[in-house]
């Protein structure tokens, strides 16, 4: 405590100015028009208290941000799986039908969506397409193979809350099977001359 510190106590009702380079010290909580209050400032890098009445220091916010960034790879193209949806799903519908979906809770660039697809009978083609928020973004992927084949598409940008989807369709008498949907990401790649 310094001589120039200004204290506003629970029973204080006036307004004062801080002289010189003193500190403002508040006993109790600071309220904003009675709608909410702040009772402490925390220097807590992991934000473990999860308090609705505490402010965080700039250093804590930066440390929390830096510690919780997704580790998105070290240079090999599309080598880090961000998320997967591996279960086999299928449709016998002729119009495009949503088969797979992953909700993205981050903003990122240069995502690769990969999956495997096959037909059940080898006679009629099945088709699929990558969608973002219900809008087709890739070309159409087609096969009549009864063995799973890999397909992939690069999405330039996704934002928090975006839906990355795979729609599929079948021709009469066939079933479209899709599995092993993965989203991978590269943060940077080598660029040697």
N, C-alpha and C positions, 0 to 999 in steps of 0.2 A: 504494500500500500504506500502511496506517495502523497505528499501534501496537496498536490493538484488533482487528485482523484475526486470524482464526483460520485457520491452514493445516492441512489434513489431507493428508498426502503419501502416495504409493504405499506406503511402508514403515510408515506409521502404523497402530497397531492399537487405540488407546484412544479414549475418547469425551471430548470437551471441550465446554465451554460458551463462547459468545461473550460477552465482557464489553463493556459499554457499547454503543456504536453501531457496532461493527466489522462487517466483512464476513466471510462464510464463503467461503474460497477453497479449491477442491479441485483438486489436481494429478492429472491422469488422468481417469478416468470415474467416474460415480456409478452404482452398481449397486443394483438392487432385488431382493434375495433371489436374485441370480444369474440371474434370468429375463430381464433386459434391462438396458441401461445407457444413460446419457445422457452425452455427452462435450462438449457445447457448447450454448450458448444463442445463437440467431441473430436478428439484426434484419435480416430479408431480406423486403422487401415482395412480391416476386414468387415466393417459395418455390422459387427455381430449383435450389437444391442437392438438394431432394427427399430429405433425409437421414432415415434411420430412427433415428438416434442423437442428433438435435438437437431442442431445444425452441425454439419460436418466441416472440418477445415479443408482448405484447398488441397493441402498435402494429402489428406485422407482420401479425398475424392480422386485425385490423380493415382494414388497407390492402389485403390480399389479398382479403378478402370484398368490400369496396366496389368494388375494381377489376374483380372478376369477376362482379358481379351482371349478370344479363341485362338489357340495355336494352329495356324492355318498353313503350315508347310514350310519347307526350306528350299524349294527350288525345283523339285521334280514335278513335271506337269501333272496336275490332277492326282497327286499322290496321297492326300489326306482326306479321309472320309469324314465329312461334316455330320452327315446323318444317313441312315439307311432305313428302308422299308422292304425287307427281304421276302416276306410271305408271298406265296403264289396266289394270284387273283385271276379271274377269268370272266369273260363275257361271251355270250352267243348272240348278243344284240347286233343288228345291222347298223343302226345309227351309232355315232360315236358315243361312248359311255365312259364316265370317269371310273377308272380302275384303281389308281393309286393317287395318294395325295400326301404331301409333307408341308406343314405350316412352318414358315421360316420366321424365327424370332430375332433376327439381326439384319443389318444392312451389309451387303457384300457385293463385290464385283467378280466377274469371270467364274461363275459356277458351272460345273459340268454335271449334267443329269445323265446317268447311265442306267440301263435296265436290260433285261433279257426277255425275248418274246418268241413264241412258237405257235404253230397251228396244231390242232389235234388230229388232222387226218391227212395232210400232205397233198390234198387235192385242191382245196379252195384257199385263196389268200386271206390272211388276216392283216389288219392294219392298226397302227398306233400313231400318236402324236403327243409331243410335250406341250403342255398348256401352262400359262402363268395367270392366275386369278380368273380362270374360266375362258381365257382367250388363247387360241392356238398360236404358238410362237415358233415351232419347228416345222420342217417339212413332214411329209407322211413317211412312215416306216412300214414296209410291207414284207411279208414272207409267207411261204407255204411249207416251210421246213417243220418237221415234227421234232426236231432237236432245237433246244434253246439257242438263239443267236443274239449276240450283243448289239445294242444300239446306244447312241449317245447324242447329246445336244448341249452346246454351250449357251448359257444365259448370261448376257452381259452384266445385268444389275438386278438384284432383288432387294426389297426393303422389308423392314420389320412388319410382320403380319401377312406377307405375300404367301399365296398358295401355289406350290409347285406341284403340277399334276400330270398324270399320264392318262390319256383317254385311249380306248381301244374299240375296234369294231370287227365284226366277222361278216363273211359272206354266207349265204344260205347253206346250211349243212356243216358249218365249221364253228370252232370255238377258239377265241383268242386268249392265250395264256401269257401273263406277264409276271415276272418275279425279279428279285434282286435289284430293286430301285435304289440307287445310291446318289448322293450329292457330294461331290468332291470339289476341292478348291485349291488354287495355287496363289500364294501371296506374292511371290516373286520367282523369277527364273533367271538362270545364268544368261548373260548377254555378252560373252567374250567376242572380240573382233576376229 
